[in-house]
């Protein structure tokens, strides 16, 4: 699941490594290798993967945009990775002139050049056979599907049973023909009135965030001006793209399920190659309409909300304002805040990595962010494994800021449309926070929580709710939280950034 699993000395990590090698061997046996051949190949694959992992950045290191921005020519890359001919590689995949490219992990490619020279061809063949079969396994016969599930689903994540076939087929179709399926979804479930209402919410939250920036006591006017310029330049995408992907060149046949999957992968790969040396298409979406999710794209400075997250329990255009602002409002505020979290703040209004902060303001931001790091380091994901406060920092900043912005926007909405004082016994402010808690309801098995603690930049759902609320005065007031209550923090212990 992650490069750290190759080096972790805990008993669970050792068990995972041992089982992983067995899993590789079992899949190779399904391809026709003898048990002896499969065992030798699996051990060679593990050795090669471990060597590659050793020179790979950690997930925490990958969160630093400056560390992963290393622009160079192909000639320079060839010098860096002596032993691997990248010029020929690009030519053979159909890119004759890639221009300057970004090499996110130079040390990795430097080592690849050495490994290519030192590793026998037979071991590379094992490695590439394995990578083909591990990707294709979910789309092959039952023996391959079950072996893939037994390791990644049951052993690693603790799942008890494989998803039913119809769900797996639906997910595969959504992955291969995402926007084609999205068109059908939008026609059925996302009327124009929902899009208009959602856009209104987004604009209200943008205004609320601008007001928060203007009132910040710790930030200088110089940095505030740049922050407001960046916020004003945000692009907003709601529901679905105005121009859909043309899938007419994608061949879908009844000859083979796995070949349909491979052809879909080739289609997507070619779509990426076709973008080389062409202007950026700012109308393109990087998530499908039927996806229950949202994102902020720092290089495009845009926030995007697919149609599927604009449904209950996140959003209901007929619902009480407090419920909508506590749910989708918190999500919208979350994505806006991503533009100003520890990563997003390093990009300017045009999406360029640019240091637009004064040194003093940057130091103040980091001090405030460190409070949140320390808080989340205290939370336990499962057993004795804690949440990684640094790995999850960006998401935790976004949750905290998102709720504050959403509540500010809700107060403005109430000026035009005063709320009912109580519904089902709850005040408007209480309904706001209950709605935030409701959208993160989940059940997770312990193995999955342990896996995500090492690999997920998001905190577990329980802490996504309780973590930010423990810092909010407005939450304390809504539920009359007092010292001694589970979520109480003294004022000096509370994180306050945006």
N, C-alpha and C positions, 0 to 999 in steps of 0.2 A: 503493500500500500504506500510505502514511503521509504526514502533512502535510509532513514534512521533505523528501520527494522533490520537492516543488514549488520548493524553494529551494537544494538541494544543488548546488554548483558543480563537482562531479567530472564527469569525462567520462562515466562510466557513468550517472550521474543525468540528464545532458543527453540521452544516448541513450534512456533510459527515457521521458523526457518527450516526445521527438520521436516515439517509437514509439507511445506512448499516444494522442497526437493522431491518428495514422494509424489506430490500432485503433478509436477512436471513429468516425472517418469511414467505415471499412469496415462497421461495424455499421449505421450510418445508411444507407449505400448498400443494404444488405440489406433495409432497411425500404422502399426505393423512392426515396430521394433520388438526384439526379444527383451525379456526382463533385464538381461545382462547389458544389452546395448542401451536400453533406456536409462539404466542406473548410471552408466558411464557418461552418457550425454547430459543427464540432469545435473550431475556434479560439475561437469565442465561449464554448463550454462550458469549455475549458481556462482561459480568462481569468477566468470566473466562479468556477471551482473554486479557482484560485490566490488570488483575493481572499478567498474563504471560509477557505482554509487559513491565510492570513496572520494571521487573528484567532482561529485555533484553538489550543488548548493543545498543547504537545508531549506525547509519551507520558510523558516524565519528570515534567512538571508535573501530568499527570493522576493520578500516583501519590500526590499529596498530598491526603488526604481533606479537610483543612480548606479547601483552595483550591477544591474542587469542591462544597462544601456552602454553598449560597446560597438559603435558603428565602425565598419571597416569594409575594404574592398575584398573581392573574392581572392585576389592575389595575396593580400595580407592574411586571409584565413588559411590559404594553402601553406603559407610560411609558418603559421601558428600550429597547424595540424599536419606537420610533415609526416608523410606516409599515407595520407588520404587525399585523393585528387578531387577537390571540390569543383574545380572548373569543369571537369568531365561529368561530375555528378549533376550539376545544374544543366549542362547541355543535354544529358540523357533523359532528364525529366521534362525537357522542352522549354527551358529558360535559357536562351542564348546570351542574354545580357541582363543579369539580375541587378546591376548597379550596386550601390552601397547597401550593405545588409547589416542588421543588428545581430551580433553574436552575444546572446544573453549570458552564456557561461563559458568564457574563453578557456579557463583551466580544464574544463571538461573536454573541449575539442582538442586541446593540446595533448591530453592523455589519450584521446581516441586515436590520434596519429601514431602514438607509440604502440598502443594495443594492436592496431591493424598490422604493424610490422612484426609484432612478437607472437601473435596468436595464429595457430595453424588454421588453414582453410577448413579442415574438417570440423573444428570447433565453431567457426563462424556459421557453417551449415546447420549445426545443431541449434545455434542461437536463433537463426532466422526461421528455421522450421518451427521452433517453439513460439516465436512471436506471431507467426502466421496462425498457428493452431489455437493459441490462447485467445486471439481476437475473434477467430471464426467459431470457436466452440459453442457459443450460445445459439448458433444458427445451423448446427449439424444435427445428427441423430441423437436419440435419447442418451446413449452412453456418454457422448461428449457433453451434452447439456447437463446431465446429472453430475458428472465429474467436476465441471466448472462450478456448478451450484454448491456442491459438497464442500469445496474449499473456500470460495469467495463468499458464498451466502451463509452456509451453516457454520463452518469452522471459524471463519474470521468475524462474521457479523452476528452469529447466533440465530439466524432465521431457522424456523422449523420446517417450512415447506416452500417448494418452488412456486412462483406465481402461476396461476392458471394460464393455459396456452393463449386464450383470447387477450389477456393483458399483455403478455409478451409480444404477441403479434401487433397489438395496437401501439406499443412502445416502439417496436421496430419500424412500423409505418410512419410514426411521428418523427423518428430520427431520420428516415430516408426521404420522406416527402413532407417535411414539416410545414411549409407554407401552403402546400396544396390542401393538407388536412386543416390548416389554420383557416383557410377561406370558408370551409364548411362550418367550422366551429363558430366563426364570427357571424355568419348568416343566421345560425340557430340561436346563439346565446348572447350576442353583444349588439343591442340596438343603438342607433345614433344618439338617443337620449342619454344612454349610459356613458358614451364617449364624451359628450358635452359636459355632463356632470362631473366626470373624473377630471377633465381638463380644468374646470372651475376650481376643484379642490387643489390641484397642483399649483395653480397660479396663486391661490390664497396662501398656500404654504411657502411659496417663494417670497411673497410679500412679508410673511411673518419672519422668515429667516433674515431678510434684509433688515427688518426692525431690530432683530437680536444683534446683528453685526454692529449696527449704529450705536447700540446701547452698551456694548462691551466695555468694561472698565479697564481690562488688562491689555487691550490692543491699541496701538497708536493709530492716529488718523491716516498716516501714510499707508499702512497695511490695510486698514479698513477700506480705503478707496479702491485698492486693487481687489480686495475680496468682493466688494459690491459690483465691480466691473465683471468679475468672473461669474457671479451669480446671475447678473443681468444677461450674460451671454449664453446661459444654459439653453440647450435645445431640449424640447419636450416631445416625446413620442408616446401616444396613447393607443392601446388596443391592438393595432395591426398596421403593417406598412401600406403606404399608398400605391406602391409598385410591388407586385408579387414576383417571386422567382419563377422562371420559365423552366419547367421540367420536361419539355418535349423531347430533349435529347437523351433523357434517362431511359434505358431499356429495362422494362419490368416484364418478366416472362414466367411461365409456369414450369420451366425446365428445372429450376433448382432454387430453393430458398436462399442458400448461402451465396449463390452467384448473384442473386438480386442484391444481397447485402454488399457484396464486393463491388458490383457496378455502381451502387449508390455512393460508396466510398470514393470510387474513381471519379464520379460526377462532381462530388464536393471538392475533391483535390484539384480537379481541372478548373473549377470556379475560382479557387484561390489563385492558381497560376495565372489565370486570365486577368487578374488585377495588377500583376507586376508592371511597373512603369506607367500605370494609368492613374488619373486623378482619383482621390478617395471618394467613394460614393457615400455621401453623408445621409442618404435616404435609406441605406441598407440597415436591416435589423439583425441583431446577433442573438435573438431569442425568438421562439415561435409563439404565435398568439395563444395557443392552447397550453402554454407553460405557466404553472402557478409560481411565478417568480417575478423579479424586477432587477434592474441593474443601473449603475452609473458607469459610464465609459470615460475615463480621464483623458484619453487621447482625442476624443470627440467632444468632450465637455457636454455630455447629454445624459438625461435620465429617461428610462424606458419602462413602460408598464404594460405588459401584454394583457390581452382581454381576459385571460383565465384568472388572473389575480384580482380582477375587477368584478368579482362575484362574491356572494356570501361564502364564508363569514367575513371576508376582508372588506367587501363593499356591496352595498345594496342602495341603489339610488332612491329608494322609497323609505329608507330607514331613518331613525333618529340621528341627528347630527353628531351627538356624543359618541354613538356606536361607530359611525363611519370614520370620524376623526381619530378615534382610539385604535381602529384597525388599519384601514388603508391609509389614513392620515399619518399614522406612525410609520408605515412603510414608505410613504412618499417622503416624509421628513428624513427617514433613514437614508434614502438614496440621495437626497439633496446634501445631507451632511457628509456623505462619502466624498463629495468634492472638496471637503475641508477636513478630512481625517488625516492621520499621520502619513498616508500615501498620497491621497488625492490633493492635499494642500500643496504638493510639490509641482503641480501642473498649473499653468496659467489659463486665462480665458480662451485661448486658442488651442489648448490641448498640448502645448509644448512644455517640456520639463524646464522650469524656469524659476529661479529663486526670487519670488516677489515679496518675501517677508523681510522686515528689518531683523537684524540679528537679535535684538532685545525681545521682539515679539516671538520669534522662533523659540528662544530659550523659555519664555513664559509658557508657551504652548506645551513644550516638552515636559515641563514641571507638572503642569495640570494633567497631562496624559499619563504620566507615571503613577499618579494616584489611582487611576483606573487599572493600570497594569497590576499594581499591588493588590487591589481589591479582588480582581478575577483570579489571581494566583492562589488566593485563599480558597476558592470554590473547588469542590471535589466533583469530578465527572463520574467516577465509579471506583469502588474499592479504595485504594490509596493513591489513585492517579488524579492529579489536580488539573484544572483548566490551565492552559498556557496563556498568561495575561498578555505577553508580547505578540504571540501568534494571532490572537483574537482581537488585538487592540483596535484595528480599523472598524470591525463590526461592532464592537462595544461602544466606541465613540459615536458611531452612526445610530445605534439604538438609543443612547442617552440624548443626543442632540435631536433625533427624530421625534421623540416624545415631547420634548420641550417646545419644538416648533409647531407640532400638531396641536398642542394645547393652546398655544398663543393664537393660532389660526382659528381654533374653535371658539375662543372668546370673541374674536372679531365676527364670526358667523352668528353668534348669539345676539349681537347688537342688532342685526337685521331680522333674525328669526329666534326670539327668546325661547328657551327650552321649557319642556314640561318639568316641573320641580321634581317629581318622583315618578318613576316607572318601575313597577314590581318592587317598590320599596327602596329603590336606589336613586341617589341624587345624580344630576347630570355629570358631575366630576367623577363620581364612583363608576358610572356607566362607561365613561371614557377609559378608565384603567381596566375595568373588567373586560372590555372589548379587546384591549391589547393582550391580556392574559388568554382570552379565548382563542385568538388566532394562532397561538403557539402551543395549544394543547397537543400532546403527543405521547406515544408509548414507545420506549426504546429499550431493547434488550441490553444487558450489561456489556456483552462483547462488542456491540455496535457503539456504545458510549466510549469504551476503551479505544476502539479504532479511531473514532472521530476526535478524541482528545489529542491524538497525535497528528491527524491529517486535515482536520477541518478548521478553517479560519473563523468559523462561527462558534460561539459558546453553546453548550447544551441548552435546549429550549427553556428549562426551568430557570437557568441563570440569565437568559435573555429577557425574561420577565422580571425576576426579583432583583437582578443586578442594577439595572438603571433606576427602578423604582426606589431602591434604598438610598438613592442620591437626590431624590426630587422632593423639594418642600411642598409642592402642590399635591403630591401623593400623601404626604404626612397629614396635610390639612383635610384632604378628602376622606380619609379613613381614621382620623384622629390617632395617628401612630404616636406612641409615647416611648420613652426610654424603658428598656426591658422587653419591648416587642421584638419579634424575630427580625424584622427588616430595619430596625432603627440603627442609624449612625449619627454620631454627634456632628454638628455643623462643620467642624474643622476636618472631619474625616470624609466628607462628601466630595465627590468629583464634580467639577463645574468647568466646562470648556466652552461650548457654544450656547 
